[in-house]
Amino acid sequence: MEGWGEVLKRKMEEVMEMHRKKIEAVMQKMKEEIASLRRELKELRQGIPIFEGEDAYRWIVKVEQYFSVAGICKEDKISEAAQWLSGHALMWYQGWVCVNPNATWGSFTKEILERFQPEYDPNQMVWVHEERQESLEQEKKNEEARLNKQSFNIKREMKNTESLKKATTESVADGHGVGDGIEIETT
C-alpha cells in the first residue's frame, strides 16, 4: 500500500512530465516558426534588386518592405540599403555619405529620387495617398452605416421576439390559442 507522500510524489512527477512534454512541443513549434520566418526574410531579402540608378522608386519600396519585415531600425537603414547599391548609384552614395554623415532615411531616399528619378513627383504621391485615405474613410462610413442598420434590425427583431413571448404567455394564461391577437412590427 502506497502512503500519501509516495502518492503525492508520483502525481507531482506525472504533472511535471506532462508540463515538460507541453513545453517541448511549444519549443518545437517556435523553432519551426522561426525557421519559417527566416526563410521568408531570406526570400524577401533576395527579392531586393541591386540598384544601379534605374527605377529608384520601385527599389526604395522593395527595400522599405524588407526593413519593415526585418525590423531594421531607422538609424541602420542607410547602411543596410548601401549593400544593394552598385555602379553609378554606389559611386554617388560614396560621395554623398561623406558630405551627409548624419543623414536620415528620408533625406537619403529624397536624394536618390532627385538624382536617379527626377521625373518622380512626390506631390503626386501625396495626392494619391490622400485620395486613398478619403476612399478608406468613405468605406469606413459605409460600413458604419451598414452596421447601424443591422443593429437596428436586430433590436427590432429582439423587440418582436419579446412581444411574441409576452403575448404567448398571456394567451396561454387566458386560455386563448397561441399567437391570437399578436401584432408584430414589420418593415
One Martini backbone bead per residue (centre of mass of N, CA, C, O) as a GRO file, in nm:
protein
  187
    1MET     BB    1   0.096   0.038   0.023
    2GLU     BB    2   0.051   0.366  -0.038
    3GLY     BB    3   0.148   0.664   0.053
    4TRP     BB    4   0.092   0.996   0.044
    5GLY     BB    5   0.380   1.080  -0.037
    6GLU     BB    6   0.401   0.887  -0.284
    7VAL     BB    7   0.156   0.986  -0.436
    8LEU     BB    8   0.240   1.283  -0.456
    9LYS     BB    9   0.507   1.231  -0.604
   10ARG     BB   10   0.387   1.088  -0.851
   11LYS     BB   11   0.196   1.320  -0.941
   12MET     BB   12   0.417   1.534  -0.976
   13GLU     BB   13   0.573   1.380  -1.195
   14GLU     BB   14   0.342   1.370  -1.398
   15VAL     BB   15   0.301   1.674  -1.423
   16MET     BB   16   0.591   1.743  -1.506
   17GLU     BB   17   0.590   1.569  -1.763
   18MET     BB   18   0.357   1.708  -1.902
   19HIS     BB   19   0.491   1.991  -1.907
   20ARG     BB   20   0.745   1.913  -2.059
   21LYS     BB   21   0.598   1.826  -2.321
   22LYS     BB   22   0.464   2.098  -2.375
   23ILE     BB   23   0.724   2.263  -2.393
   24GLU     BB   24   0.849   2.104  -2.625
   25ALA     BB   25   0.623   2.162  -2.827
   26VAL     BB   26   0.652   2.469  -2.824
   27MET     BB   27   0.949   2.480  -2.901
   28GLN     BB   28   0.915   2.341  -3.175
   29LYS     BB   29   0.719   2.546  -3.295
   30MET     BB   30   0.909   2.789  -3.269
   31LYS     BB   31   1.133   2.679  -3.449
   32GLU     BB   32   0.958   2.657  -3.703
   33GLU     BB   33   0.877   2.958  -3.718
   34ILE     BB   34   1.162   3.073  -3.736
   35ALA     BB   35   1.240   2.925  -3.994
   36SER     BB   36   1.016   3.048  -4.165
   37LEU     BB   37   1.098   3.346  -4.125
   38ARG     BB   38   1.381   3.318  -4.243
   39ARG     BB   39   1.290   3.235  -4.525
   40GLU     BB   40   1.120   3.487  -4.585
   41LEU     BB   41   1.348   3.692  -4.544
   42LYS     BB   42   1.534   3.579  -4.761
   43GLU     BB   43   1.339   3.618  -4.998
   44LEU     BB   44   1.303   3.920  -4.962
   45ARG     BB   45   1.602   3.993  -4.986
   46GLN     BB   46   1.634   3.861  -5.277
   47GLY     BB   47   1.410   4.071  -5.403
   48ILE     BB   48   1.630   4.279  -5.400
   49PRO     BB   49   1.759   4.490  -5.603
   50ILE     BB   50   2.007   4.613  -5.765
   51PHE     BB   51   2.126   4.948  -5.749
   52GLU     BB   52   2.220   5.165  -6.044
   53GLY     BB   53   1.970   5.399  -6.118
   54GLU     BB   54   1.703   5.235  -6.164
   55ASP     BB   55   1.406   5.254  -6.038
   56ALA     BB   56   1.394   5.393  -5.746
   57TYR     BB   57   1.114   5.359  -5.628
   58ARG     BB   58   1.098   5.050  -5.635
   59TRP     BB   59   1.347   5.001  -5.461
   60ILE     BB   60   1.249   5.147  -5.207
   61VAL     BB   61   1.002   4.973  -5.157
   62LYS     BB   62   1.154   4.705  -5.120
   63VAL     BB   63   1.334   4.794  -4.885
   64GLU     BB   64   1.102   4.878  -4.692
   65GLN     BB   65   0.977   4.600  -4.671
   66TYR     BB   66   1.217   4.467  -4.544
   67PHE     BB   67   1.249   4.651  -4.297
   68SER     BB   68   0.975   4.589  -4.175
   69VAL     BB   69   1.016   4.281  -4.136
   70ALA     BB   70   1.315   4.300  -4.001
   71GLY     BB   71   1.341   4.555  -3.806
   72ILE     BB   72   1.479   4.807  -3.903
   73CYS     BB   73   1.630   5.068  -3.795
   74LYS     BB   74   1.664   5.399  -3.881
   75GLU     BB   75   1.981   5.412  -3.833
   76ASP     BB   76   2.036   5.147  -4.046
   77LYS     BB   77   1.918   5.189  -4.335
   78ILE     BB   78   2.147   5.306  -4.508
   79SER     BB   79   2.361   5.082  -4.463
   80GLU     BB   80   2.181   4.855  -4.561
   81ALA     BB   81   2.117   4.968  -4.849
   82ALA     BB   82   2.416   4.983  -4.962
   83GLN     BB   83   2.437   4.671  -5.043
   84TRP     BB   84   2.240   4.746  -5.316
   85LEU     BB   85   2.472   4.898  -5.445
   86SER     BB   86   2.572   5.010  -5.781
   87GLY     BB   87   2.771   5.175  -5.959
   88HIS     BB   88   2.647   5.484  -5.978
   89ALA     BB   89   2.509   5.463  -5.700
   90LEU     BB   90   2.764   5.399  -5.536
   91MET     BB   91   2.928   5.647  -5.611
   92TRP     BB   92   2.727   5.850  -5.504
   93TYR     BB   93   2.714   5.747  -5.211
   94GLN     BB   94   3.014   5.786  -5.130
   95GLY     BB   95   2.990   6.095  -5.152
   96TRP     BB   96   2.729   6.158  -4.990
   97VAL     BB   97   2.810   6.035  -4.706
   98CYS     BB   98   3.042   6.239  -4.654
   99VAL     BB   99   2.844   6.499  -4.659
  100ASN     BB  100   2.611   6.299  -4.493
  101PRO     BB  101   2.659   6.159  -4.191
  102ASN     BB  102   2.347   6.253  -4.061
  103ALA     BB  103   2.145   6.110  -4.217
  104THR     BB  104   1.837   6.021  -4.333
  105TRP     BB  105   1.620   5.824  -4.487
  106GLY     BB  106   1.455   6.052  -4.615
  107SER     BB  107   1.695   6.204  -4.745
  108PHE     BB  108   1.802   5.969  -4.909
  109THR     BB  109   1.550   5.912  -5.085
  110LYS     BB  110   1.525   6.194  -5.199
  111GLU     BB  111   1.802   6.199  -5.339
  112ILE     BB  112   1.763   5.957  -5.519
  113LEU     BB  113   1.517   6.063  -5.673
  114GLU     BB  114   1.651   6.324  -5.778
  115ARG     BB  115   1.893   6.178  -5.923
  116PHE     BB  116   1.740   5.900  -6.065
  117GLN     BB  117   1.416   6.031  -6.054
  118PRO     BB  118   1.309   6.331  -6.155
  119GLU     BB  119   1.004   6.256  -6.247
  120TYR     BB  120   0.940   6.237  -5.967
  121ASP     BB  121   0.632   6.310  -5.774
  122PRO     BB  122   0.557   6.360  -5.448
  123ASN     BB  123   0.284   6.511  -5.478
  124GLN     BB  124   0.138   6.288  -5.625
  125MET     BB  125   0.164   6.081  -5.393
  126VAL     BB  126   0.009   6.244  -5.188
  127TRP     BB  127  -0.252   6.254  -5.348
  128VAL     BB  128  -0.295   5.949  -5.361
  129HIS     BB  129  -0.300   5.909  -5.057
  130GLU     BB  130  -0.538   6.097  -4.997
  131GLU     BB  131  -0.741   5.951  -5.178
  132ARG     BB  132  -0.724   5.683  -5.024
  133GLN     BB  133  -0.815   5.795  -4.752
  134GLU     BB  134  -1.094   5.885  -4.848
  135SER     BB  135  -1.186   5.606  -4.934
  136LEU     BB  136  -1.156   5.474  -4.654
  137GLU     BB  137  -1.352   5.663  -4.507
  138GLN     BB  138  -1.600   5.587  -4.678
  139GLU     BB  139  -1.597   5.287  -4.612
  140LYS     BB  140  -1.636   5.328  -4.309
  141LYS     BB  141  -1.909   5.474  -4.324
  142ASN     BB  142  -2.058   5.246  -4.469
  143GLU     BB  143  -2.010   5.032  -4.250
  144GLU     BB  144  -2.149   5.185  -4.020
  145ALA     BB  145  -2.426   5.200  -4.154
  146ARG     BB  146  -2.467   4.896  -4.182
  147LEU     BB  147  -2.439   4.831  -3.877
  148ASN     BB  148  -2.669   5.011  -3.779
  149LYS     BB  149  -2.891   4.868  -3.938
  150GLN     BB  150  -2.840   4.590  -3.818
  151SER     BB  151  -2.890   4.674  -3.525
  152PHE     BB  152  -3.179   4.767  -3.563
  153ASN     BB  153  -3.290   4.492  -3.664
  154ILE     BB  154  -3.218   4.334  -3.411
  155LYS     BB  155  -3.382   4.501  -3.211
  156ARG     BB  156  -3.654   4.451  -3.349
  157GLU     BB  157  -3.647   4.142  -3.319
  158MET     BB  158  -3.631   4.144  -3.013
  159LYS     BB  159  -3.899   4.289  -2.971
  160ASN     BB  160  -4.074   4.080  -3.117
  161THR     BB  161  -3.997   3.844  -2.936
  162GLU     BB  162  -4.101   3.966  -2.673
  163SER     BB  163  -4.393   4.003  -2.769
  164LEU     BB  164  -4.443   3.705  -2.831
  165LYS     BB  165  -4.381   3.594  -2.552
  166LYS     BB  166  -4.594   3.763  -2.397
  167ALA     BB  167  -4.843   3.682  -2.563
  168THR     BB  168  -4.820   3.379  -2.514
  169THR     BB  169  -4.839   3.386  -2.209
  170GLU     BB  170  -5.117   3.533  -2.197
  171SER     BB  171  -5.281   3.335  -2.373
  172VAL     BB  172  -5.238   3.084  -2.199
  173ALA     BB  173  -5.349   3.212  -1.935
  174ASP     BB  174  -5.642   3.284  -2.082
  175GLY     BB  175  -5.702   3.034  -2.301
  176HIS     BB  176  -5.578   3.090  -2.562
  177GLY     BB  177  -5.434   3.091  -2.845
  178VAL     BB  178  -5.145   3.084  -2.995
  179GLY     BB  179  -5.110   3.420  -3.119
  180ASP     BB  180  -5.352   3.573  -3.051
  181GLY     BB  181  -5.338   3.912  -3.125
  182ILE     BB  182  -5.060   3.955  -3.261
  183GLU     BB  183  -4.820   4.217  -3.303
  184ILE     BB  184  -4.591   4.273  -3.573
  185GLU     BB  185  -4.322   4.431  -3.671
  186THR     BB  186  -4.272   4.570  -3.999
  187THR     BB  187  -4.093   4.653  -4.326
   0.00000   0.00000   0.00000
